[in-house]
């Protein structure tokens, strides 16, 4: 880029920034006037998050169920300390009776605001005062509620909507000064930069060219050495391959190897026959065990028959004795 181009760009930037700052109060001052509604929504979201975090706390649920006024009072003190914008704070049970409050004089009294008629989590604004009501639930059952009032302090921001011509004039003056200075200085700077670049390029590239040449020669030598090693390795591999093929052919033609192959086949046949004999042996052992079992059963039956026969002989002898006794009653 030429010196005049750089100077014109600098002048244009300064003038554009001056015009922007000249008209910025009119542009942004009008848009900042109507920011009340977003601020209100932001505060409602903030107090809703705060109320839900308190109402959904397990510590608060336990204190409400146990009606632990001491723990609830400690929670109120911490809230008043951490959130100075909060006014009154009330905790009620499921019958809308105040369990704990920032005002000790109303503890035990009924409290019936209409906040929770719109839902379980409600924050509304009334003349800059925000009221919040949150149901404390255990499952689907409501065991109590949490109420508070807040008066947030929001700092007002005043933005001037009038433009100052001093900014525009000062910007134009600074732009022209910068234009002249840039135009006068850029020539000498450009000349010095070109000279420095040329000197650095000469010194840098000469050293780099020499280094690259050395690296190229060293790489060429390494490549030649690797190529010769590869050729030697290929020749050695070819010799080993030929020797392996010849040795393998000799081994295959050797009668001992052939007889070993035949022995392997015979061994395989014998092993197969041995497996068949083992199966037959297993079957015979099974039949022998069955026959042995049957023999034991027959032996048991014979012994039972022998006992029965002995019992019958004893009964027969007894009957004979009774008959003899009846035939010879006088003896």
Buried (B, 14 or more C-beta within 10 A) or exposed (E): EEBEEBBBEBBEEBBEBBBEBBEBBEEEBEEEEEEEEEEBEEBBEBBBEBBBEBBBBEEBBEBBBEEBBEBBBBBBEEBBEEBEBBBBBBBBBBEBBBBBBBEEEEBEEEBEBEBBEEEBBBBEBEEEEBBBBBBBBBEEEBBBBBBBBBEBEEEEEEEEEEBEEEBBEBBBEBBBEBBEEBBEEBEEEEEEEEEEEEEEEEEEEEEEEEEEEEEEEEEEEEEEEEEEEEEEEEEEEEEEEEEEEEEEEEEEEEEEEEEEEEEEEEEEEEEEEEEEEEEEEEEEEEEEEEEEEEEEEEEEEEEEEEEEEEEEEEEEEEEEEEEEEEEEEEE
